[in-house]
Amino acid sequence: MGFSERKSLQPRIKESFAMKLAIMQPYLFPYIGYFQLIHTVDKFVLLDDVNYIKKGWINRNRILVNGGDFLFTIPLSDASQNKWINQIWIQDDPKWREKFLKVIQSAYSKAPYFPLVFPLIEKIIGFNKLNLSAYIHNSLKILCDYLQISTPVISSSGIYENRELKGSDRILDICLKEKATEYINPSGGLDLYNREVFKKEGVHLQFLRSLPVNYPQFKNEFVPYLSVIDVLMFNDSSKSRTFLTSFELL
């Protein structure tokens, strides 16, 4: 039974302040739009107690190699769509780390901000916890610190006790438990969530749509929507921060 057909699971308390919340699966080195979402809210929830999706963006993304996009993938151990993200482990093999760093070095060694950004990537890749959710959580913290994003990022694991709820019902329940007055979702969810259902529970639903960002990528024709790695390699932290507001709310 959905929220539209029953009373709220949690009584609504009137607050005198606005609290913006976003909820997303953990992604490793996502595109700049992911960081726009973190930046624009007051709290960001990593939804890691949901099923892992193969060939999604959880452990892979695109970078620039020889003027074109190149898909990198972080190898996992016994990954299955029948497991939650927080039940997945990264392969305990130094070879993939070395190979990944060599790919980044080869692709971006001549980029203007390589000397600043490559150590961040080394730190992220060298993280000693192999749990996929913890690994990504750590990477987001390092990248947010670099971008001066102060939004708290928390994992959903074991906090909300609402695994029996599905889809938008679970999202709305988390909003209520966090006393959120606004929920912001990527624009890809326009057909998944009902504004009126959220409104009845006192939550203003909005959708973030990233606007195109453009910057020089060596002398190549610009390739958009690559990993944040690409953004940081070609732009200093101040310029990268300007991209955090390059979106519209629908």
N, C-alpha and C positions, 0 to 999 in steps of 0.2 A: 504494500500500500504506500503510495507516494505522499509527499508533503501536501500536494494539492487535494488529497482525499481524506486527510486526517489532521488532527491538531498538532501543533508543534511538539517535537520531542523535548524541547527545552523552553520554559517560559521566557518571554522576552522582557528584558529590563530596560527601561528608558535610560539612555546615556546622554550626557551633555557634550560628548565629544564624538568625532568621526574616527572610525578605525577601519583602515583599508587592508584587505587580506587577499592574497593570491595563493593558489595551490597548484603545484605542478609535479610531475614525475621528475626524478633526478636525471639530468643530462650532463654528460662529460664534454667540456669545451663547447657549449652550445653557441648559437649565433647571438648577435647583440640584442635581439628582441627579448631573449630570456632575461637578460640583465636589465632591460628597460622595465620589465615586469617587477623584478625584485626591487629596483630603485623607486618605483612609484607607489609601493605599498608600505604599510607599517609593520607587517609581519608576513613572512613567506614560508609556506609549509611544503616540505618535500614529501610527496605522497609515495612512500617507498614500501608500504605493505599492500601493494597491488601486484597483479601478475606482470612479470617481465615480458616484454614484447620483442621478439626476434626481428632483426632488420629494421628496428626503429632508430631513435636517436639517443638512446640511453648510453651506449658505449661506443658510438661512432659519430663522425661528422666529416665535413669537407674542408680541405685547405687548398691553397694555391700551389701547384707544382707545374713548372714549365709553362706557365701562362694559362693553365686550365685547372678545373676543379679535380681534386683527388680525394677519394673516400678512404679515411683511415678507420680502423677498428681495433679496439682494445680487446685482446683475447680473454675469454671467460672459461671457467671450469664447470662442465656439466650444466650449462645454462638450459633452462626449460621454461616454456610459457606456462607450465603448471606450478612454477615456483614464484614466490613474491620477489620483488627486486632486492629486498634486504636479506634474501636467502641465497643470493647469487654471489659467487666468488671470482675474483680475477685470478688468472693463471699465475702461479708462483714460479716464474721463470724469468731471470734477468735478461734473457735474449730479446724478448719482445720490447722491453724498456729501452735497451740499447738501440734496437732497430728503429723504434719510434723516434727517439731523440735524433738519430742520424737523418731520418727523413725530414724532420723539422729544421735541422741545421742546414741540410742541403738546400731546402726550399727557401729558407729565409735568411741565410747568413749575411746577405747583402742588403737586407731590409734596414731602414734607418734606425729602428728601435730594437733590433735584435739583441744588442748587448744588455738592454734592460729587461727584456721579456723572456729571453731564453732561460735565465736562471729561475724565473718563476715556474716555467714549464718543467724544468729539471726537478724542482722541489715538489711539484704536484705528482709527477710520474714516479718519483722516488719514495712516495709515502709508503710507510711500512705496513699499513692495514690493508688486507686483501678483500675485505667485504666490499662489494660493489657500491652499496649505498654510502658507507662511511668514506670510501675513496672519493666519490663524487662530492659528498658534503664538504670534505676537506678542500677539494679543488675550488669549489664555489667560494669558500671563505677566503682563500688566497687571492682569487681574482677580484672578489668584491673589495677586499682591502686595497688592492692596487687601484681600483676605480673609485675608491673613497665612498663606497656604498655601505651605509651603516645599518641597513635593515636586518633585524634578526632572522636567521634562517634555521628552522627546526625540522626535525623528521617526524613523520606521523606515527612511526612505530610505537605501539603500546600506549599512546596518549589518549586517543579519543574513544576507544572501545565501541566502535560502530561498524565493524566489519560486516555485519548482517545487512547493512544498507548498501545500495548499489547506485552507480551513476550520480546524477545530480542530487539525489536524496542524501548521499553521504557528504557531498561537497557542502550542501546547505547545513547539514548537521554540524560540520566542523566550523562553519561560519558562526552558528549560534553559540557553540561552546567557546569560541574565541571572542564572542560579543562583537563581531564585526558589523559595521553599519554599511560597508561597501565591499563587494566582491568583484575583483577584476580578473578576467580570464582572457587568454589569447583569442583573437577574432575567429580562429578555427572552430571555436565552440558555439558560434552563433546559432547553429541549428540543434545544439544539444541541451541548452538551458532555456528555461522559460522565465522571462522577466517578472511576470505577474506572480508566479509561485514564490520567487525570492522576495518580491515586494510585500506580499502578505505576511511574510515573516520578519519584515522590517529591514531587509537587506537590499540595498541598491545595486543592481547587477549592471556591470559595464564590460565592454570588450576592448582590448588593446590591439590595435593594428599598427604594426611597424611601418614607417615610411622608408622609402629607399634612402640609403646612405651611400655616398660616393667619395672615393679617395684614390690617389694614385697607387697603383700596384705595379711597381717598376714601370716598364713602358708598354705594358699589355693593355688590351681592352679590358675594362673593369668586369670582374666576375662577382656578382652580388651574393649576399646571404651565406657567406662562408662562416666557418667557426670564428669565435671571438679571437682565436689565435691570430688570424689574419688582420683583424681590426687593430689589435695591439702592436703588431709588428710594423705597421705602416703609419701609426698615429701615436703621438705622445699621450700621456694619461689625461692631460687637460682636453685635448681634442677628442679623445675617446669618450670623455664624460659628456661632451656636447651631444654625442649620438644617443645618450640615455634618454633624452627628451624628444627624440625624433620619432614620434608616434602620434596617433590620434585615438581618442576614446569614443567608442560608438555606443 
